[in-house]
């Protein structure tokens, strides 16, 4: 159960995401095809959502986060508890059945882990990271009437997430807006179809310059989930090694007390060395289903 809690821990997931957002993407492995998937996704979602001021994303798309009807305090807390309990039990049920290999260096193991966690999210009605990005942009910018405030809000979201505008997309988008507003001689409003068409054409040029293709959006989303999965497996491997090391120390300490209590005529120091030299199990051989 402890392993399952680690897999589903929001604080653990946030720490993994934070580490990924600081990652330069230059580690030379299979996950470097998209150097900054989070920034690329934000750029693509920004261009899509800016046109949705009047035609917002259907509420059902974000049904996971939809606000419940107003309830009294106790009833609300009870419903929240039951909802969380239901999601957790659903996730546990899947993790009890699916095999996860704790090997972050094996692409097949990473892909399998990503597949399992995708099933968990779908069955437990949870967001993927890419869906969370969309939801954050959508909710934070809904109702903003002008393009400038919209882009400035995107900047606030980026800064809050600890991202730098390393791709330069944000600065280029703002420059494009400056030029269009000079041409229009007025602020660009999101309901100005002609002006927004000009801005979107500039955004398309920016994406082309950065080699970002709208049609590759599913690939970027998959790439992000693979990077997250690899990082989460690395966290699990670290946790497993620490747990085994702690257990080994307890075993040696317990054995020492046992030998001392029974006054066995042995060299205790040498006996303990025998336990200390014993190799720990390879984490790749662990079956998480046995710990749930």
C-alpha positions as CSV (number, residue, x, y, z in Angstrom):
1,X,0.0,0.0,0.0
2,X,2.9,2.3,0.7
3,X,4.1,2.0,-2.9
4,X,0.7,2.7,-4.2
5,X,0.5,5.9,-2.1
6,X,3.8,7.0,-3.5
7,X,2.5,6.4,-7.0
8,X,-0.6,8.5,-6.4
9,X,0.9,11.1,-4.1
10,X,0.2,14.6,-5.5
11,X,3.2,16.1,-3.6
12,X,5.4,13.4,-5.3
13,X,4.0,14.2,-8.7
14,X,4.4,17.9,-8.2
15,X,8.1,17.4,-7.3
16,X,8.6,15.3,-10.4
17,X,7.0,18.0,-12.6
18,X,9.0,20.7,-11.0
19,X,12.2,18.7,-11.7
20,X,11.1,18.2,-15.3
21,X,10.4,21.9,-15.8
22,X,14.0,22.7,-14.8
23,X,15.3,20.0,-17.1
24,X,17.3,21.3,-20.1
25,X,16.4,18.3,-22.1
26,X,20.0,17.7,-23.1
27,X,20.6,14.3,-21.4
28,X,21.2,12.5,-24.6
29,X,18.6,9.7,-24.2
30,X,15.3,8.8,-25.9
31,X,13.4,11.6,-24.2
32,X,15.2,14.5,-25.8
33,X,13.3,14.6,-29.0
34,X,11.2,17.4,-27.5
35,X,13.6,19.6,-25.4
36,X,10.8,21.5,-23.6
37,X,7.5,19.7,-23.9
38,X,5.8,21.7,-21.2
39,X,6.7,25.0,-22.9
40,X,5.7,23.7,-26.3
41,X,2.4,22.5,-25.1
42,X,1.7,25.9,-23.3
43,X,2.5,27.7,-26.6
44,X,0.2,25.5,-28.6
45,X,-2.6,25.6,-26.1
46,X,-2.2,29.4,-25.7
47,X,-2.8,29.8,-29.5
48,X,-5.9,27.6,-29.4
49,X,-7.5,28.9,-26.2
50,X,-7.1,32.6,-27.1
51,X,-9.8,32.2,-29.7
52,X,-12.2,30.6,-27.2
53,X,-13.3,33.7,-25.3
54,X,-16.8,33.4,-26.6
55,X,-16.7,29.7,-27.7
56,X,-15.2,28.2,-24.6
57,X,-14.1,24.6,-24.2
58,X,-17.2,22.4,-23.5
59,X,-17.7,22.0,-19.7
60,X,-17.8,18.3,-20.1
61,X,-14.1,18.3,-21.1
62,X,-13.2,19.6,-17.7
63,X,-15.9,17.6,-15.9
64,X,-13.2,16.2,-13.5
65,X,-12.8,19.7,-12.0
66,X,-16.4,20.8,-12.3
67,X,-17.6,22.5,-9.1
68,X,-20.3,20.5,-7.2
69,X,-23.6,22.0,-6.1
70,X,-23.5,24.1,-2.9
71,X,-23.7,21.8,0.1
72,X,-23.5,22.2,3.9
73,X,-20.1,21.8,5.5
74,X,-20.4,18.3,6.8
75,X,-22.1,17.0,3.7
76,X,-19.6,18.6,1.5
77,X,-16.7,17.1,3.5
78,X,-18.3,13.7,3.4
79,X,-18.8,13.9,-0.4
80,X,-15.2,15.0,-0.9
81,X,-14.0,12.1,1.2
82,X,-16.1,9.6,-0.7
83,X,-15.0,10.9,-4.0
84,X,-11.3,10.7,-3.1
85,X,-11.8,7.3,-1.6
86,X,-13.5,6.1,-4.8
87,X,-10.7,7.4,-7.0
88,X,-8.0,5.9,-4.8
89,X,-9.7,2.5,-4.7
90,X,-10.1,2.5,-8.4
91,X,-6.4,3.3,-8.9
92,X,-5.4,0.6,-6.4
93,X,-7.6,-1.9,-8.2
94,X,-5.7,-1.3,-11.4
95,X,-2.2,-1.2,-9.8
96,X,-3.0,-4.6,-8.2
97,X,-3.4,-6.1,-11.6
98,X,-0.8,-4.4,-13.8
99,X,2.9,-5.3,-13.8
100,X,5.3,-2.3,-13.3
101,X,9.0,-2.8,-13.7
102,X,11.1,-0.2,-11.7
103,X,13.7,0.4,-14.4
104,X,13.8,4.0,-15.6
105,X,16.6,3.3,-18.0
106,X,14.5,0.7,-20.0
107,X,12.3,2.4,-22.6
108,X,9.9,-0.6,-22.6
109,X,9.5,-0.4,-18.8
110,X,8.9,3.4,-19.0
111,X,6.3,2.9,-21.8
112,X,4.5,0.2,-19.8
113,X,4.4,2.4,-16.7
114,X,3.0,5.3,-18.7
115,X,0.4,3.0,-20.2
116,X,-0.6,1.8,-16.7
117,X,-0.8,5.3,-15.3
118,X,-2.9,6.5,-18.3
119,X,-5.3,3.7,-17.5
120,X,-5.4,4.8,-13.8
121,X,-6.2,8.4,-14.9
122,X,-8.9,7.4,-17.3
123,X,-10.6,4.9,-14.9
124,X,-10.2,7.2,-11.8
125,X,-11.2,10.3,-13.7
126,X,-8.0,12.2,-13.2
127,X,-6.1,14.8,-15.3
128,X,-3.0,14.1,-17.3
129,X,-0.4,16.9,-17.0
130,X,-1.3,18.1,-20.5
131,X,-5.0,18.3,-19.6
132,X,-4.1,20.2,-16.4
133,X,-2.1,22.7,-18.4
134,X,-5.1,23.3,-20.7
135,X,-7.4,23.5,-17.7
136,X,-5.2,26.1,-16.0
137,X,-5.0,28.3,-19.1
138,X,-8.7,28.0,-19.8
139,X,-9.9,28.8,-16.3
140,X,-7.3,31.6,-15.6
141,X,-8.0,33.4,-18.9
142,X,-11.7,32.8,-19.3
143,X,-13.5,36.2,-19.6
144,X,-10.4,38.2,-20.4
145,X,-11.5,40.5,-23.2
146,X,-8.2,41.6,-24.8
147,X,-5.2,39.8,-26.2
148,X,-2.6,41.7,-24.2
149,X,-4.0,40.8,-20.8
150,X,-4.4,37.2,-22.0
151,X,-0.7,37.0,-22.9
152,X,0.3,38.6,-19.6
153,X,-1.8,36.1,-17.7
154,X,0.0,33.3,-19.6
155,X,3.3,34.8,-18.4
156,X,2.0,34.8,-14.8
157,X,1.1,31.1,-15.2
158,X,4.6,30.3,-16.6
159,X,6.4,32.2,-13.8
160,X,4.2,30.5,-11.1
161,X,5.2,27.1,-12.6
162,X,8.9,28.0,-12.4
163,X,9.4,28.0,-16.1
164,X,11.7,30.3,-18.1
165,X,10.8,31.4,-21.6
166,X,13.7,29.5,-22.9
167,X,12.2,28.9,-26.4
168,X,11.5,32.6,-26.7
169,X,7.9,31.9,-27.8
170,X,6.3,34.2,-25.2
171,X,8.5,37.2,-26.1
172,X,7.8,36.6,-29.9
173,X,4.1,36.4,-29.3
174,X,4.1,39.7,-27.4
175,X,6.2,41.3,-30.2
176,X,3.6,40.1,-32.7
177,X,0.8,41.6,-30.7
178,X,2.7,44.9,-30.5
179,X,3.0,45.1,-34.3
180,X,-0.6,44.2,-34.9
181,X,-1.9,46.7,-32.4
182,X,0.3,49.4,-34.0
183,X,-1.3,48.5,-37.4
184,X,-4.8,48.5,-35.9
185,X,-4.1,51.6,-33.9
186,X,-6.0,50.2,-30.9
187,X,-5.9,47.4,-28.4
188,X,-6.6,44.0,-29.9
189,X,-9.8,42.4,-28.5
190,X,-10.4,38.7,-28.5
191,X,-13.8,39.1,-30.2
192,X,-12.1,41.1,-33.1
193,X,-12.2,38.3,-35.7
194,X,-10.1,40.2,-38.3
195,X,-7.5,41.3,-35.8
196,X,-7.3,37.9,-34.2
197,X,-6.9,36.2,-37.6
198,X,-3.8,38.4,-38.1
199,X,-2.5,37.5,-34.7
200,X,-3.0,33.8,-35.3
201,X,-1.2,34.1,-38.6
202,X,1.8,35.5,-36.7
203,X,1.6,32.8,-34.1
204,X,1.8,30.2,-36.9
205,X,4.9,31.9,-38.2
206,X,6.4,31.8,-34.7
207,X,5.6,28.1,-34.3
208,X,7.2,27.4,-37.7
209,X,10.3,29.3,-36.7
210,X,10.5,27.2,-33.6
211,X,9.8,23.9,-35.5
212,X,6.5,23.5,-33.5
213,X,3.8,21.7,-35.5
214,X,0.2,21.8,-34.5
215,X,-0.4,18.4,-36.0
216,X,2.3,17.0,-33.7
217,X,0.3,18.0,-30.6
218,X,-0.5,14.3,-29.7
219,X,3.2,13.5,-30.0
220,X,4.2,16.3,-27.7
221,X,1.6,15.2,-25.1
222,X,2.8,11.6,-25.3
223,X,6.4,12.8,-25.0
224,X,5.6,14.8,-21.9
225,X,3.9,11.8,-20.3
226,X,6.9,9.6,-21.1
227,X,9.3,12.1,-19.5
228,X,7.1,12.3,-16.4
229,X,6.8,8.5,-16.3
230,X,10.6,8.1,-16.5
231,X,11.1,10.6,-13.7
232,X,8.4,8.9,-11.5
233,X,10.1,5.5,-12.0
234,X,13.4,7.2,-10.9
235,X,11.6,8.4,-7.8
236,X,10.2,4.9,-7.1
237,X,13.6,3.3,-7.6
238,X,15.1,5.8,-5.1
239,X,12.3,5.0,-2.6
240,X,12.7,1.3,-3.0
241,X,16.5,1.4,-2.5
242,X,16.1,3.6,0.6
243,X,13.4,1.2,2.0
244,X,15.6,-1.8,1.4
245,X,18.6,-0.1,3.0
246,X,16.6,0.8,6.0
247,X,15.2,-2.7,6.3
248,X,18.7,-4.2,6.0
249,X,20.0,-2.0,8.9
250,X,17.1,-3.0,11.1
251,X,17.8,-6.7,10.3
252,X,21.4,-6.3,11.2
253,X,20.6,-4.4,14.4
254,X,17.9,-7.0,15.3
255,X,20.4,-9.9,14.7
256,X,23.0,-8.2,16.9
257,X,20.5,-7.9,19.8
258,X,19.5,-11.5,19.4
259,X,23.1,-12.8,19.4
260,X,23.9,-10.7,22.5
261,X,20.8,-11.8,24.4
262,X,21.5,-15.4,23.9
263,X,25.2,-15.0,24.8
264,X,26.4,-16.8,21.7
265,X,30.1,-17.4,21.6
266,X,30.7,-15.8,18.2
267,X,32.6,-12.8,16.9
268,X,29.7,-10.4,16.8
269,X,31.6,-7.8,14.6
270,X,32.5,-10.5,12.1
271,X,29.0,-11.9,12.2
272,X,27.4,-8.5,11.5
273,X,29.8,-8.0,8.6
274,X,28.3,-11.1,7.0
275,X,24.9,-9.5,7.0
276,X,26.2,-6.1,5.8
277,X,27.9,-7.7,2.8
278,X,24.7,-9.3,1.7
279,X,23.6,-7.7,-1.6
280,X,20.2,-6.1,-1.8
281,X,17.6,-7.3,-4.3
282,X,17.7,-5.6,-7.7
283,X,14.7,-3.2,-7.7
284,X,13.9,-4.3,-11.3
285,X,12.9,-7.7,-9.8
286,X,10.4,-6.2,-7.4
287,X,6.7,-6.7,-8.1
288,X,4.8,-3.7,-6.8
289,X,1.6,-5.7,-6.8
290,X,3.1,-7.7,-3.8
291,X,3.3,-4.5,-1.8
292,X,-0.2,-3.2,-2.3
